[in-house]
Amino acid sequence: MAGPRAVLLSLLLALAAPSLAAAPSAQPAGEWRADIVVYGCTSAGVTAAIAGRQMGRSVVLVCPDDDVGGMTTNGLGLSDSGDHRVIGGLSLQFYRRVKAYYDRPSAWRGGHRPNDATEFAADGAQWRFEPHVAEAVYEDWLRETGVTVVRNARLDRGEGGVERRGARIEGFRSEDGRRFGARVVIDATYEGDLMAAAGVSFTVGREANAQYGETLDGVELAKTTHHQFEYDIDPYQVPGHPESGLLPYISADKPGPDGSGDAKVQAYMYRLCLTDVADNQTPLPRPEGYDPADYELLARYLAAGFDEVFGLFGRLPNGKVDVNNWGAFSFDAIGLNYAYPTASYVERARILAKHRRYQQGLLWFLGHDPRVPPKIRAEMGRWGLCRDEFTHNGHWPREIYVREGRRMVSDFVMAEPHLTGTKPTPDPIGMGSYAMDSHNVQRIVDARGFVRNEGNIEVHPDQPYPISYRAIAPKAAQADNLLVPVALSASHIAYGSIRMEPVFMILGESAGVAAALAIDEGKAVQAVDYPELRKVLLRRGQILRLKARRRSGDADDRE
């Protein structure tokens, strides 16, 4: 079968970018300068860089690691796409490029498209895909567009790592001493590392409901009904004996009152790509230091009757699945990530290692422990890591799913009332539509003495909603040439809807366009002429609002 990159180059000429200004000229060793420098090679970073180049500006895309695409290329192959009507611009083009690849018979194992492949595509685009295909699409697209990509250049987060002159960011350094100078900087990381190093205000955790007039933020024990324990499970090492201590992955902390804020973060996980195709499998590993006692809580839950272990093994092409969290005890490592958003690189590595051991140990437990019902063990035994995915990382995803890191606090904060339409959203640059979604934040002992999860919220807005340009621009006094399309200014629960990969691509493109206009106009990013920005975004196919529809399928229901 031809490799996806080779196929895509010949396949997608119709979608190729227009002719562009020259890429940055040769730089001194260790020195990179461009009109726009994007730090963070997430999906938003990629579209920001492409948009900036298509606007005729020189662009350098700086990757902390070696790969591009963030979660889109690291296991999240089942897109949380929401309402397809609001996905436009480069975001829609990405999914169309993916479909163009899978429209070829050579894209499928055995050389033919299976009959059940229709579930992967809809509305002229493909929303389920293999990680390596998404990565090939991005790599080809960046190359076609002429974006300069610099890899393995992790930000020096120490003093002086970000160079400032007043409110202006002059540039930043990587840990190995390379310097990146820019007229406009875009922080496209999930963590908001550059934003924070530049001194921009941010928050971590959950706001109290009262702060922004919300109903779903903060501690929400009473409302946590999904991914909740369906049976009363004793939390203690020796059942009925609190003095014996709690089982692993249960917190002794007492949650605050419902609606109160805290600094805790919704759970992370690696979005695994597994396969049941034997000739493309590599065995699931038994992690070093594996201790079956770590999964005693799950053993008790299974014994009580829970059997939906495989509830979110979402089918992808070619016999693969995107494995998401399902149920009260699953692949989300609840409580292991609280320190991650602001932790040092060394501490983050420790946190990531704990998550990897947790998930690998869970897979091993499900496939081998005699306490697991035979039917579940047999089903787990059919699955393995994909031999053709993440080939330089032991077939394990290279990035963890940072569902929420730092969130900028700007002059405008997207909050629940903006998503529900009870407050207006000024200066839209894209739209979101997914549920206000938070995974569980903590696992505690409830007032009755049983295990309970807290923090999972899944509430859909009544309709798609606009996202404001002001939410990606910091306070002008803090940084007047920085845009933040991922760790944007939003409350915890509003971010829970915005944080979807198609939306990040939308916001990344809008940030790239706004950066180019700021340079053209000679203005701070906060002072960009919004009517001009709106005009350019609409011309590029971004969807900024939905008109009232006369009937389903009207061609004029978007703007």
C-alpha positions in Angstrom: 0.0 0.0 0.0 1.3 3.4 -0.9 2.3 5.6 2.1 -0.3 8.3 3.0 2.1 11.2 2.4 2.9 10.1 -1.1 -0.7 9.6 -1.9 -1.8 12.9 -0.4 0.6 14.9 -2.4 -0.8 13.7 -5.7 -4.4 13.4 -4.4 -5.0 16.9 -3.1 -3.8 19.4 -5.6 -7.3 20.9 -5.8 -7.0 21.7 -2.1 -3.4 23.1 -2.2 -2.7 26.5 -0.9 -2.4 29.5 -3.3 1.0 30.9 -4.2 2.6 32.6 -1.2 5.3 35.0 -0.3 8.8 33.5 0.3 9.5 31.6 3.5 11.9 33.2 6.0 15.3 33.9 4.5 18.3 32.0 5.8 18.9 32.8 9.5 22.1 32.8 11.6 22.8 29.5 13.3 20.5 29.2 16.3 18.5 32.3 15.3 15.0 32.3 13.7 13.0 35.4 12.8 9.6 35.6 11.1 6.6 37.9 11.0 4.6 35.3 12.9 6.1 32.7 15.3 3.7 30.0 16.5 4.8 28.0 19.5 3.1 24.7 19.9 2.4 22.2 17.1 -1.1 21.3 18.1 -3.9 21.3 15.6 -4.4 25.0 16.3 -0.7 25.6 15.9 -0.8 24.0 12.5 -3.8 26.0 11.2 -2.4 29.2 12.7 0.8 28.7 10.8 -0.9 27.8 7.5 -3.3 30.7 7.7 -0.4 33.1 8.4 1.4 31.9 5.4 -1.7 32.1 3.2 -2.0 35.7 4.3 1.4 36.3 2.8 3.5 36.4 6.0 6.6 34.5 6.9 5.9 32.0 9.6 7.9 29.7 11.9 6.1 26.9 13.6 8.1 25.8 16.7 7.4 22.3 18.1 8.4 21.4 21.7 8.8 17.8 20.4 9.2 16.1 17.1 5.6 15.6 15.9 2.8 17.9 14.8 -1.0 17.8 15.2 -1.4 17.5 19.0 -4.2 15.1 20.0 -5.5 14.9 16.4 -2.4 12.8 15.6 -2.0 11.2 19.0 -5.0 8.9 19.2 -8.0 11.1 19.1 -9.1 9.7 15.8 -12.8 9.9 16.6 -13.4 13.6 16.3 -15.7 15.4 18.8 -17.0 17.4 15.9 -20.4 18.4 17.2 -22.6 20.2 14.6 -20.8 20.0 11.3 -22.5 23.1 10.0 -20.2 25.3 12.1 -17.0 23.7 11.0 -15.5 25.8 8.1 -12.3 27.2 6.8 -9.1 25.2 7.3 -10.7 22.9 9.9 -13.2 21.7 7.3 -10.4 21.4 4.7 -8.5 19.1 7.0 -11.4 16.7 7.3 -11.9 16.8 3.6 -8.3 16.1 3.0 -8.6 13.1 5.2 -11.6 11.9 3.3 -9.7 12.3 0.0 -7.1 9.9 1.3 -9.7 7.3 2.4 -11.6 7.6 -0.9 -8.8 5.6 -2.5 -9.0 1.8 -2.4 -5.3 1.7 -1.5 -6.0 3.4 1.8 -7.8 0.2 3.1 -6.2 -3.0 4.3 -7.0 -5.6 1.6 -7.3 -2.9 -1.1 -11.1 -2.3 -0.8 -13.3 0.0 1.2 -15.4 -2.0 3.7 -19.2 -1.7 3.6 -19.3 -0.3 7.1 -16.9 2.6 6.3 -19.8 5.0 5.8 -19.9 5.6 9.5 -16.5 7.3 9.3 -17.6 10.1 6.9 -20.5 12.5 6.7 -21.2 15.9 5.1 -18.4 15.6 2.5 -15.7 15.1 5.1 -14.2 12.2 7.2 -14.4 12.5 11.0 -12.8 9.2 12.0 -9.3 8.4 10.9 -6.0 6.7 11.9 -3.4 8.9 13.7 -0.6 8.4 11.1 -3.0 9.5 8.3 -3.8 12.7 10.2 -0.1 13.4 10.7 0.6 12.9 7.0 -2.1 15.3 6.1 -0.7 18.0 8.4 2.9 17.4 7.3 2.0 17.6 3.6 -0.1 20.7 4.2 2.7 22.5 6.0 5.1 21.6 3.3 2.8 22.8 0.5 2.1 26.1 2.3 5.8 26.8 2.9 5.7 26.9 6.7 9.1 26.6 8.3 8.8 24.0 11.0 11.5 23.8 13.8 11.3 20.7 16.0 12.5 19.6 19.4 12.7 23.3 20.5 11.1 23.3 24.0 10.5 26.7 25.5 12.9 27.8 28.2 10.4 28.6 30.9 13.0 30.2 33.2 13.6 33.9 33.7 14.4 35.6 30.4 13.2 32.7 28.3 10.6 35.1 26.9 12.1 38.4 25.9 9.9 41.5 26.5 10.0 45.2 25.8 7.2 46.7 27.7 4.0 45.0 26.6 5.7 43.6 23.5 7.2 40.1 23.2 10.4 40.4 21.2 11.0 36.7 21.1 11.7 33.6 23.1 14.4 31.0 23.6 14.3 27.2 23.5 16.1 25.2 26.2 19.0 24.5 23.8 19.6 28.2 23.2 17.9 28.8 19.9 16.1 32.1 19.7 12.9 32.9 17.9 12.1 36.5 17.1 8.7 37.6 15.8 6.4 40.5 15.2 3.4 38.5 16.5 3.6 35.4 18.7 1.0 32.8 18.9 0.9 30.4 21.9 -0.9 27.3 20.6 0.1 24.9 23.4 -2.5 23.0 25.4 -0.7 24.1 28.6 -0.3 27.8 27.9 3.4 27.7 28.7 4.5 30.7 26.6 1.6 32.8 27.7 2.5 32.1 31.4 6.2 32.7 30.9 5.4 36.1 29.3 3.5 37.1 32.5 0.0 36.9 31.2 -2.8 36.3 33.7 -4.2 32.7 33.9 -6.1 30.4 36.1 -6.1 26.7 36.8 -9.0 24.6 38.0 -12.7 25.4 38.5 -14.4 28.7 39.2 -17.2 29.1 41.7 -20.5 29.3 39.9 -21.1 32.7 41.3 -18.0 34.2 39.6 -19.4 34.3 36.1 -23.1 33.6 36.7 -22.9 29.9 35.9 -24.7 26.7 37.0 -22.3 24.0 36.0 -18.9 25.1 37.1 -17.1 24.3 40.4 -17.7 21.3 42.5 -20.8 19.5 41.2 -21.2 16.3 43.3 -25.0 16.2 43.0 -24.9 16.6 39.2 -22.2 14.0 38.6 -24.4 11.2 37.3 -22.5 10.0 34.2 -19.4 7.8 34.6 -20.5 7.2 38.1 -20.5 4.1 40.3 -23.7 2.2 39.7 -23.2 0.0 42.8 -22.2 0.8 46.4 -18.5 -0.1 46.6 -16.6 -0.1 49.9 -13.5 2.2 49.6 -11.3 0.6 52.2 -8.4 -1.8 52.0 -10.3 -4.1 54.4 -13.9 -3.6 53.7 -15.8 -2.0 56.5 -12.6 -0.9 58.3 -11.7 2.8 57.7 -8.6 2.4 59.8 -7.1 0.0 57.1 -6.8 3.0 54.7 -8.3 3.8 51.4 -7.8 1.8 48.2 -5.6 3.4 45.5 -7.0 6.2 43.4 -9.4 7.4 46.1 -8.9 10.7 47.7 -9.2 11.3 51.4 -10.1 15.0 50.7 -13.6 16.2 51.3 -15.0 18.1 48.3 -16.2 21.6 48.8 -19.9 22.6 48.7 -21.5 22.2 45.3 -20.9 25.3 43.2 -17.7 26.2 45.0 -14.4 26.6 43.2 -11.2 24.7 43.5 -7.8 24.2 41.8 -8.4 20.6 40.7 -8.2 19.6 37.0 -10.4 17.2 35.1 -8.7 13.8 34.4 -6.2 13.2 31.6 -5.5 10.0 29.7 -3.7 8.7 26.7 -6.1 8.2 23.9 -5.0 4.7 22.8 -5.2 3.4 19.3 -5.7 -0.3 19.5 -6.4 -3.0 16.8 -7.9 -6.4 16.7 -6.2 -7.1 13.4 -3.7 -9.8 14.3 -1.1 -9.1 11.6 -0.9 -5.4 12.7 -0.7 -6.0 16.4 2.1 -5.7 19.0 1.3 -7.0 22.5 0.0 -4.8 25.2 2.9 -4.4 27.7 3.0 -5.4 31.3 4.4 -2.2 32.9 7.4 -2.2 35.2 6.3 -2.2 38.8 2.8 -3.5 38.0 0.8 -4.3 41.1 -2.6 -5.9 40.7 -3.6 -4.4 44.1 -3.8 -1.0 42.3 -6.9 -2.2 40.6 -8.7 -3.6 43.6 -11.4 -1.0 43.3 -12.2 -2.0 39.8 -12.1 -5.7 40.8 -14.8 -4.9 43.4 -16.8 -3.0 40.8 -16.7 -5.8 38.3 -17.7 -8.3 41.0 -20.7 -6.1 41.8 -21.9 -6.4 38.2 -20.3 -3.7 36.0 -19.4 -5.1 32.6 -19.3 -2.2 30.2 -15.5 -2.0 30.0 -15.5 -1.6 26.2 -18.2 1.1 26.1 -16.0 3.6 24.2 -13.8 1.6 21.9 -14.8 3.8 18.9 -14.2 2.2 15.6 -11.6 3.7 13.2 -10.6 2.6 9.7 -8.6 -0.5 9.1 -9.6 -2.5 12.2 -8.6 0.1 14.8 -10.3 1.8 17.7 -9.9 5.1 19.6 -10.1 4.2 23.2 -11.8 6.7 25.5 -12.8 6.6 29.1 -16.1 4.8 30.0 -17.6 4.2 33.3 -16.7 4.9 36.9 -13.2 3.3 36.8 -11.6 3.4 33.4 -8.7 4.9 31.5 -9.0 8.4 33.0 -6.4 8.6 35.8 -8.5 10.7 38.1 -6.5 12.8 40.5 -3.0 12.2 39.1 -2.8 15.4 37.1 -3.5 18.3 39.5 0.0 19.7 39.4 0.6 19.1 35.7 -0.5 22.5 34.2 2.1 24.6 36.0 4.7 21.9 36.8 8.3 21.9 35.6 9.2 19.7 32.7 10.9 17.3 35.1 7.8 17.0 37.3 5.5 16.7 34.2 7.6 13.8 33.1 7.0 12.1 36.4 3.2 12.8 36.1 3.2 11.4 32.6 5.0 8.2 33.7 2.4 7.7 36.4 -0.4 8.0 33.8 1.3 5.6 31.4 1.9 3.0 34.2 -1.8 3.4 35.3 -3.2 2.8 31.8 -0.8 0.0 30.9 -1.4 -1.7 34.2 -5.2 -1.4 33.7 -5.0 -3.0 30.3 -2.8 -5.8 31.7 -5.2 -6.3 34.6 -8.2 -6.5 32.3 -6.5 -9.1 30.2 -4.9 -11.3 32.8 -6.2 -10.9 36.4 -8.4 -13.8 37.5 -10.7 -11.4 39.3 -11.8 -10.1 35.9 -14.8 -12.0 34.4 -13.6 -14.5 31.7 -15.7 -12.8 29.1 -14.0 -9.5 29.6 -10.5 -11.1 29.8 -11.2 -12.9 26.5 -12.4 -9.7 24.8 -9.3 -7.8 26.1 -7.1 -10.5 24.7 -8.2 -9.7 21.2 -6.6 -6.2 21.3 -3.1 -5.0 20.9 -1.2 -1.8 20.1 -1.0 -0.9 16.4 2.3 -1.9 14.8 1.9 1.0 12.3 1.2 3.8 14.8 3.6 5.8 16.9 6.4 3.7 15.6 9.1 5.7 17.3 7.4 5.6 20.7 6.8 1.9 21.3 3.4 2.2 19.5 2.1 4.3 22.5 0.7 7.9 21.9 3.4 10.5 22.2 1.2 13.1 23.9 -1.3 12.7 26.7 -4.7 14.2 26.4 -4.4 17.5 28.3 -8.1 18.2 28.5 -7.5 21.4 30.4 -4.3 23.1 31.5 -3.9 26.8 32.2 -6.6 29.1 30.9 -5.9 32.7 30.2 -7.8 35.4 32.1 -8.3 38.3 29.7 -10.6 41.3 29.6 -13.3 39.0 28.2 -14.0 35.5 29.6 -16.1 33.0 27.7 -18.5 31.5 30.2 -21.7 29.4 30.4 -24.0 32.4 29.8 -22.3 33.1 26.4 -22.7 29.4 25.4 -26.3 29.3 26.3 -27.0 32.7 24.7 -28.2 34.5 27.7 -25.3 37.0 27.3 -24.0 38.3 24.0 -20.6 37.3 22.6 -18.8 40.2 20.8 -16.6 39.9 17.8 -17.0 36.2 16.9 -14.1 34.4 15.1 -15.6 30.9 15.0 -18.3 28.7 16.6 -18.5 25.8 19.0 -21.3 23.3 19.5 -20.1 20.4 21.7 -21.6 19.7 25.1 -20.3 21.6 28.1 -18.2 18.6 29.1 -16.0 17.9 32.0 -14.5 14.5 32.9 -14.4 13.5 36.5 -12.1 15.6 38.7 -11.9 13.6 41.9 -12.9 10.3 43.5 -14.0 10.5 47.1 -15.8 8.7 49.9 -19.4 10.0 50.1 -21.4 10.7 53.3 -22.7 7.1 53.2 -19.2 5.7 53.2 -19.0 4.5 49.6 -16.9 5.5 46.6 -18.2 8.3 44.4 -16.8 10.2 41.5 -17.2 14.0 41.2 -16.9 16.4 38.4 -18.4 14.8 35.3 -20.8 17.2 33.5 -22.3 16.7 30.1 -24.8 19.4 29.2 -25.5 20.5 25.6 -26.1 24.1 24.7 -29.4 24.5 22.9 -27.6 25.6 19.7 -24.1 26.4 18.4 -22.6 29.5 19.9 -20.0 32.1 18.7 -16.5 32.4 20.3 -15.1 35.9 20.7 -11.8 37.2 19.3 -11.4 38.9 22.7 -11.1 35.5 24.3 -7.8 34.8 22.5 -6.2 38.2 23.0 -4.6 38.9 26.4 -5.0 42.2 28.3 -3.2 44.7 26.2 -1.0 45.9 29.1 0.3 42.3 29.5 1.1 41.4 25.9 0.1 43.4 22.8 1.4 41.0 20.2 0.4 37.7 21.6 -2.6 35.5 20.7 -3.7 32.4 22.6 -6.2 30.2 20.6 -5.9 27.1 22.8 -5.4 28.1 26.4 -7.9 30.9 25.8 -9.8 33.0 28.2 -12.8 30.8 29.3 -14.3 29.4 32.5 -13.8 25.7 33.3 -17.2 24.7 32.1 -17.2 26.9 28.9 -13.8 25.5 28.1 -15.2 22.0 28.4 -17.2 22.7 25.2 -14.7 24.8 23.4 -11.7 22.4 23.9 -12.5 20.2 20.8 -9.9 19.7 18.1 -12.1 21.0 15.2 -12.7 24.2 17.2 -9.0 24.5 18.0 -8.3 24.4 14.3 -10.9 27.1 13.7 -9.5 29.3 16.4 -5.9 28.7 15.2 -6.8 29.8 11.7 -8.5 32.9 13.1 -5.5 33.7 15.2 -3.2 33.4 12.2 -5.3 35.7 10.1 -5.6 38.2 13.0 -1.8 38.1 13.5 -1.2 39.0 9.8 -3.8 41.8 10.0 -2.1 43.2 13.1 1.1 43.4 11.2 -0.5 44.9 8.1 -2.3 47.5 10.2 0.7 48.2 12.4 -1.5 47.7 15.5 -1.6 45.7 18.7 -3.5 42.5 18.3 -6.2 43.9 20.6 -6.7 46.8 18.2 -7.1 44.8 15.0 -10.0 46.2 12.9 -12.7 43.6 13.6 -14.9 44.4 10.6 -11.8 43.7 8.4 -11.0 40.5 10.3 -14.6 39.3 10.0 -14.6 40.0 6.2 -11.4 38.0 5.7 -12.6 35.1 7.9 -15.9 34.9 6.0 -14.0 34.9 2.7 -11.9 32.0 3.9 -15.0 30.0 4.8 -15.1 30.4 8.5 -18.5 30.1 10.1 -19.3 33.0 12.4 -23.0 32.6 13.1 -26.0 30.4 12.0 -28.9 32.2 10.5 -32.4 31.1 11.2 -33.1 28.1 9.0 -36.3 27.6 7.0 -35.7 23.9 6.7 -32.9 21.4 7.3 -30.2 21.5 4.7 -30.7 25.1 3.5 -27.6 26.3 1.9 -27.9 29.8 3.4 -28.1 29.0 7.1 -24.4 29.9 7.8 -22.4 33.1 7.7 
